[in-house]
Amino acid sequence: MSKTIAIFGAGTGLGSSVARRFGREGYNVALVGRRAAPLDALAVELIDMGISARAFPADLSNIDALAGLVAAITGHFGSIDILEYAPISRLRFHAAKDLTAVDLQDYATLYLLAPVELVQAVLPQMLERGDGAILIGHGYSAIEGVPFMSGVGPIMAAARNYIYSLHGELAPLGIYAGTLTVTAMIERSEGHTAATIGEFAIELPEGSSLPVVDPDDLAEQYWQLFINRDRAEAIHPAA
Ligand SMILES: NC(=O)c1ccc[n+]([C@@H]2O[C@H](COP(=O)([O-])OP(=O)(O)OC[C@H]3O[C@@H](n4cnc5c(N)ncnc54)[C@H](OP(=O)(O)O)[C@@H]3O)[C@@H](O)[C@H]2O)c1
């Protein structure tokens, strides 16, 4: 039976590139996001490339529905062999001095509680098979607190910490867990498009600009993490 990657947060940036990279290796691709139309369009593009793909529209903030979502994907493809998690809606940062508990609660649901719950849903089958992988995407603020770029950072830092523990615990059981930390704007993502047309801006020291990375290169980083299984994290571009 062929293997399946479930991409939780499959947009025009990293998600699409991961779908093509792992699809090219023979993986079925399950695409998750809230909007059905772009997911269906991506599924059609993948199918045209000879990749087995299907959209599973869902809101990942709905924690109680995540076990059902995993069951729907598993019911269709037979298994989830790789869980990839990197949703993002609009890039938005907060000054730490203005951050409230309410702001953090939303980030905690999407970037910490949901991936933990999804791991719980896929892990029993992976443990049974003694095979599988959990790949989670983060931004640079998961590593270092940057002035005026708080909000999602403290929560992603917690999720990154969780992945490091998971990495050590699951490796002897045949399952890989790791994180890709992205230190640049992602080409073709909605966030990059918003920045390009001036809808979104980050305060930067004078004379500097944000680096940009091709999501195909990021998907390759994920693939290398997955096949080599020699470290818990790739930071790309290298910080
Ligand atoms: N974009 C950047 O420039 C950038 C920079 C640094 C780090 N990163 C990190 O890199 C990773 C990938 O970013 P990307 O922009 O390239 O992502 P992407 O694959 O282009 O898009 C992610 C998708 O997540 C979906 N999503 C958002 N909230 C969701 C929810 N509640 N439930 C289900 N799906 C949801 C969105 O679709 P719907 O709106 O239809 O749900 C979106 O299309 C993320 O971990 C991000 O934090 C991105």
The ligand as an SDF file (V2000), in Angstrom:
LIG
                    3D

 48 52  0  0  0  0  0  0  0  0999 V2000
    4.9070   33.0510    4.6420 N   0  0  0  0  0  0  0  0  0  0  0  0
    6.0620   33.4800    5.1040 C   0  0  0  0  0  0  0  0  0  0  0  0
    6.6810   34.4070    4.5400 O   0  0  0  0  0  0  0  0  0  0  0  0
    6.6840   32.8250    6.3220 C   0  0  0  0  0  0  0  0  0  0  0  0
    7.8260   33.3940    6.8990 C   0  0  0  0  0  0  0  0  0  0  0  0
    8.4340   32.7470    7.9720 C   0  0  0  0  0  0  0  0  0  0  0  0
    7.9090   31.5640    8.4570 C   0  0  0  0  0  0  0  0  0  0  0  0
    6.7680   31.0490    7.8980 N   0  0  0  0  0  0  0  0  0  0  0  0
    6.2860   29.7610    8.4010 C   0  0  0  0  0  0  0  0  0  0  0  0
    6.3560   28.8310    7.3280 O   0  0  0  0  0  0  0  0  0  0  0  0
    5.2380   27.9510    7.3430 C   0  0  0  0  0  0  0  0  0  0  0  0
    4.5080   27.9800    6.0060 C   0  0  0  0  0  0  0  0  0  0  0  0
    4.0820   29.2830    5.6660 O   0  0  0  0  0  0  0  0  0  0  0  0
    3.4250   29.5900    4.2330 P   0  0  0  0  0  0  0  0  0  0  0  0
    2.9800   31.0160    4.2700 O   0  0  0  0  0  0  0  0  0  0  0  0
    4.3200   29.1540    3.1490 O   0  0  0  0  0  0  0  0  0  0  0  0
    2.1620   28.6250    4.2800 O   0  0  0  0  0  0  0  0  0  0  0  0
    1.2380   28.1050    3.0600 P   0  0  0  0  0  0  0  0  0  0  0  0
    1.5060   26.6690    2.8620 O   0  0  0  0  0  0  0  0  0  0  0  0
    1.3110   29.0340    1.8930 O   0  0  0  0  0  0  0  0  0  0  0  0
   -0.2240   28.3210    3.6700 O   0  0  0  0  0  0  0  0  0  0  0  0
   -0.6400   27.7420    4.8610 C   0  0  0  0  0  0  0  0  0  0  0  0
   -2.1330   27.5300    4.8180 C   0  0  0  0  0  0  0  0  0  0  0  0
   -2.5880   27.3130    6.1700 O   0  0  0  0  0  0  0  0  0  0  0  0
   -3.9960   27.4450    6.1170 C   0  0  0  0  0  0  0  0  0  0  0  0
   -4.5250   27.7550    7.4320 N   0  0  0  0  0  0  0  0  0  0  0  0
   -4.3920   28.8920    8.1660 C   0  0  0  0  0  0  0  0  0  0  0  0
   -5.0950   28.8280    9.2840 N   0  0  0  0  0  0  0  0  0  0  0  0
   -5.7250   27.6150    9.2580 C   0  0  0  0  0  0  0  0  0  0  0  0
   -6.6410   26.9740   10.1220 C   0  0  0  0  0  0  0  0  0  0  0  0
   -7.0790   27.5560   11.2500 N   0  0  0  0  0  0  0  0  0  0  0  0
   -7.1010   25.7510    9.7750 N   0  0  0  0  0  0  0  0  0  0  0  0
   -6.7000   25.1560    8.6260 C   0  0  0  0  0  0  0  0  0  0  0  0
   -5.8320   25.7190    7.7590 N   0  0  0  0  0  0  0  0  0  0  0  0
   -5.3520   26.9360    8.0840 C   0  0  0  0  0  0  0  0  0  0  0  0
   -4.2660   28.6140    5.1370 C   0  0  0  0  0  0  0  0  0  0  0  0
   -5.3700   28.2960    4.3080 O   0  0  0  0  0  0  0  0  0  0  0  0
   -6.8490   28.7840    4.7580 P   0  0  0  0  0  0  0  0  0  0  0  0
   -6.7300   30.2630    4.9910 O   0  0  0  0  0  0  0  0  0  0  0  0
   -7.7080   28.4170    3.5960 O   0  0  0  0  0  0  0  0  0  0  0  0
   -7.1890   28.0260    5.9870 O   0  0  0  0  0  0  0  0  0  0  0  0
   -2.9790   28.6930    4.3000 C   0  0  0  0  0  0  0  0  0  0  0  0
   -3.2250   28.5770    2.9310 O   0  0  0  0  0  0  0  0  0  0  0  0
    4.4070   28.3720    8.5590 C   0  0  0  0  0  0  0  0  0  0  0  0
    4.7860   27.5650    9.6400 O   0  0  0  0  0  0  0  0  0  0  0  0
    4.8330   29.7930    8.8230 C   0  0  0  0  0  0  0  0  0  0  0  0
    4.7030   30.1350   10.1860 O   0  0  0  0  0  0  0  0  0  0  0  0
    6.1570   31.6540    6.8470 C   0  0  0  0  0  0  0  0  0  0  0  0
  1  2  1  0
  2  3  2  0
  2  4  1  0
  4  5  1  0
  4 48  2  0
  5  6  2  0
  6  7  1  0
  7  8  2  0
  8  9  1  0
  8 48  1  0
  9 10  1  0
  9 46  1  0
 10 11  1  0
 11 12  1  0
 11 44  1  0
 12 13  1  0
 13 14  1  0
 14 15  2  0
 14 16  1  0
 14 17  1  0
 17 18  1  0
 18 19  2  0
 18 20  1  0
 18 21  1  0
 21 22  1  0
 22 23  1  0
 23 24  1  0
 23 42  1  0
 24 25  1  0
 25 26  1  0
 25 36  1  0
 26 27  1  0
 26 35  1  0
 27 28  2  0
 28 29  1  0
 29 30  1  0
 29 35  2  0
 30 31  1  0
 30 32  2  0
 32 33  1  0
 33 34  2  0
 34 35  1  0
 36 37  1  0
 36 42  1  0
 37 38  1  0
 38 39  2  0
 38 40  1  0
 38 41  1  0
 42 43  1  0
 44 45  1  0
 44 46  1  0
 46 47  1  0
M  CHG  2   8   1  16  -1
M  END
$$$$
